[in-house]
Amino acid sequence: MNRRNLIKKAGLGVIGLSMPGCGISRSLRQIEARATMRSARFSGTFLWPVNIFRDRIIRTTVGLRPYRPSGFVLRPERHDSKTIIHNYGHGGSGMSLSWGTGLLATEFALEHPSRNVAVIGCGVAGLTAARQLQKHGFKVTIYAKDVPPNTTSNKSLASWTPTSGLVDTDQRTESWDLQFRRAAHIAYRQLQLLVGPKYGVSWIDQWRFLDEYPEDATPHTNIRPPLLPSHLRAGQVVVGAEDHFYPCNYLVRRKTLRIEPSIYLEALVRDFLAFKGDLMIRTFDSIKDLMSLDQGLIINCTGLGSHHLFNDLELSPLKGQLIALIPQEEVNYATIGSLPGTTSEDFVHMLPRQDGIILGGTSEKGVWSMEPDQEATNRILTAHSRLFQGMQSGGFYR
Ligand SMILES: Cc1cc2nc3c(=O)[nH]c(=O)nc-3n(C[C@H](O)[C@H](O)[C@H](O)COP(=O)(O)OP(=O)(O)OC[C@H]3O[C@@H](n4cnc5c(N)ncnc54)[C@H](O)[C@@H]3O)c2cc1C
């Protein structure tokens, strides 16, 4: 009898979880993780289900992730008399990585004699690059077509996902990997220092429901060759079947950073202005347009805009649709994936934020449309409905 049938037959209802002081470091080997897992004991904290009803939808948003198979572009380039430092193409990882890529862009800028710089773009990449430049003594002017809340960054989920939709494994180079690792390391630290209501950054438990023991419960095994050192994804605990009553063999809890995009981006704009930054609404149609700027040093943070502006045809959209439901105070955990037994098409994720419970799980390559798609909405709602019903009943069938 498999676990789902066993649970159903035993007629077990909703049984919740808590983890009193139990912590398995990702730096332990798998065998140690299993041993600790067996000894973990859980009392009755409840993972309160999300109410999945259409009449609870408060908005649906679409954002286009700026995706490049060979990864983000972070390098200086000469155009006539100007130096342009590119910092774009962060895929589904821009909210996570931007403090790091912003500092790396600043290091290139420091090699230039001028301390007067133009940043093009006012999404998360532009704002964090601008702040890093200010911290290093630059006078910064941001020029952008759109500012928060009208940027892709505002349409982000947004949690600590530093490798999501970022790069194709076979296109990675050693030098890109080095840049990525440094950026991830810097950004992870910086985001931790911004935890609190002012920036809308917080820690949250994220749960997965698995039948197979998670390979990535041990360090360095999830992406080959590994992109991230294990300490950048700390706080993972695997809970075995004997210690929970959910319809799967393993529950995996990981600590992740959650960002509230509207609070975070507004706070970055305020900080930028408070440090005497200038912000100008302006659209650039060509590189020639950029040549008319006074500044000789330009940081290009135009995200997907670089497809047209710099004719970067490798850059393309990964369309992502999010559904926001009325917040439920009692939902204070995130989920990723579905219950085992559902199809891979049911890959979805849920993150509770102050501006709504955010449901997502779409990534359409090469789709430029900003229109919400009813089919995607139905899929996201159905998959989540199955997930939370399955969690409640304690029995979900293949
Ligand atoms: C559904 C969804 C979920 C996501 N979830 C996550 C997540 O959980 N974690 C994570 O890390 N990331 C996530 N992302 C990815 C993240 O949102 C992006 O990587 C990030 O927002 C890109 O930031 P950016 O500043 O480069 O681009 P944008 O936010 O698009 O900003 C670009 C700026 O450049 C300006 N611009 C562009 N072209 C021009 C031009 N020609 N002239 C003047 N200005 C111009 C724009 O007006 C804008 O101000 C998600 C994205 C989506 C869509």
The ligand as a MOL file (V3000), in Angstrom:
LIG
                    3D

  0  0  0     0  0            999 V3000
M  V30 BEGIN CTAB
M  V30 COUNTS 53 58 0 0 0
M  V30 BEGIN ATOM
M  V30 1 C 6.4590 36.4730 -12.8700 0
M  V30 2 C 7.8640 36.8060 -12.4550 0
M  V30 3 C 8.3740 36.2600 -11.2860 0
M  V30 4 C 9.6860 36.5400 -10.9100 0
M  V30 5 N 10.1340 36.0260 -9.7310 0
M  V30 6 C 11.3960 36.3130 -9.3280 0
M  V30 7 C 11.8670 35.8160 -8.0810 0
M  V30 8 O 11.1570 35.1380 -7.3510 0
M  V30 9 N 13.1350 36.1270 -7.7300 0
M  V30 10 C 13.9520 36.8800 -8.5190 0
M  V30 11 O 15.1060 37.0900 -8.1630 0
M  V30 12 N 13.5210 37.3810 -9.7110 0
M  V30 13 C 12.2720 37.0990 -10.1310 0
M  V30 14 N 11.8210 37.5780 -11.3340 0
M  V30 15 C 12.7750 38.2450 -12.2460 0
M  V30 16 C 12.9670 39.7060 -11.9510 0
M  V30 17 O 11.7390 40.3370 -11.7970 0
M  V30 18 C 13.7710 40.3140 -13.1080 0
M  V30 19 O 14.9770 39.6240 -13.3010 0
M  V30 20 C 14.1220 41.7670 -12.7690 0
M  V30 21 O 12.9620 42.4690 -12.4330 0
M  V30 22 C 14.8130 42.4670 -13.9250 0
M  V30 23 O 15.0920 43.7690 -13.4650 0
M  V30 24 P 15.6260 44.8950 -14.4230 0
M  V30 25 O 15.8480 46.0950 -13.5930 0
M  V30 26 O 16.7600 44.3600 -15.2300 0
M  V30 27 O 14.4410 45.1280 -15.4730 0
M  V30 28 P 13.1010 46.0290 -15.3530 0
M  V30 29 O 12.4580 45.8950 -14.0390 0
M  V30 30 O 12.3210 45.6600 -16.5660 0
M  V30 31 O 13.6300 47.5070 -15.4930 0
M  V30 32 C 14.1060 47.9610 -16.7350 0
M  V30 33 C 14.1380 49.4690 -16.7080 0
M  V30 34 O 14.7240 49.9270 -17.9180 0
M  V30 35 C 13.8560 50.8770 -18.5200 0
M  V30 36 N 14.0460 50.8480 -19.9680 0
M  V30 37 C 14.0190 49.7560 -20.7740 0
M  V30 38 N 14.2460 50.1370 -22.0550 0
M  V30 39 C 14.4330 51.4660 -22.0270 0
M  V30 40 C 14.6990 52.4360 -23.0330 0
M  V30 41 N 14.8170 52.1040 -24.3100 0
M  V30 42 N 14.8040 53.7390 -22.6650 0
M  V30 43 C 14.6730 54.1070 -21.3610 0
M  V30 44 N 14.4230 53.2270 -20.3830 0
M  V30 45 C 14.2970 51.9180 -20.7050 0
M  V30 46 C 12.4740 50.4560 -18.0750 0
M  V30 47 O 11.5370 51.5100 -18.2340 0
M  V30 48 C 12.7650 50.1120 -16.6260 0
M  V30 49 O 12.8170 51.2780 -15.8610 0
M  V30 50 C 10.5090 37.3580 -11.7280 0
M  V30 51 C 9.9830 37.9300 -12.8770 0
M  V30 52 C 8.6730 37.6640 -13.2470 0
M  V30 53 C 8.1170 38.2980 -14.4840 0
M  V30 END ATOM
M  V30 BEGIN BOND
M  V30 1 1 1 2
M  V30 2 1 2 3
M  V30 3 2 2 52
M  V30 4 2 3 4
M  V30 5 1 4 5
M  V30 6 1 4 50
M  V30 7 2 5 6
M  V30 8 1 6 7
M  V30 9 1 6 13
M  V30 10 2 7 8
M  V30 11 1 7 9
M  V30 12 1 9 10
M  V30 13 2 10 11
M  V30 14 1 10 12
M  V30 15 2 12 13
M  V30 16 1 13 14
M  V30 17 1 14 15
M  V30 18 1 14 50
M  V30 19 1 15 16
M  V30 20 1 16 17
M  V30 21 1 16 18
M  V30 22 1 18 19
M  V30 23 1 18 20
M  V30 24 1 20 21
M  V30 25 1 20 22
M  V30 26 1 22 23
M  V30 27 1 23 24
M  V30 28 2 24 25
M  V30 29 1 24 26
M  V30 30 1 24 27
M  V30 31 1 27 28
M  V30 32 2 28 29
M  V30 33 1 28 30
M  V30 34 1 28 31
M  V30 35 1 31 32
M  V30 36 1 32 33
M  V30 37 1 33 34
M  V30 38 1 33 48
M  V30 39 1 34 35
M  V30 40 1 35 36
M  V30 41 1 35 46
M  V30 42 1 36 37
M  V30 43 1 36 45
M  V30 44 2 37 38
M  V30 45 1 38 39
M  V30 46 1 39 40
M  V30 47 2 39 45
M  V30 48 1 40 41
M  V30 49 2 40 42
M  V30 50 1 42 43
M  V30 51 2 43 44
M  V30 52 1 44 45
M  V30 53 1 46 47
M  V30 54 1 46 48
M  V30 55 1 48 49
M  V30 56 2 50 51
M  V30 57 1 51 52
M  V30 58 1 52 53
M  V30 END BOND
M  V30 END CTAB
M  END
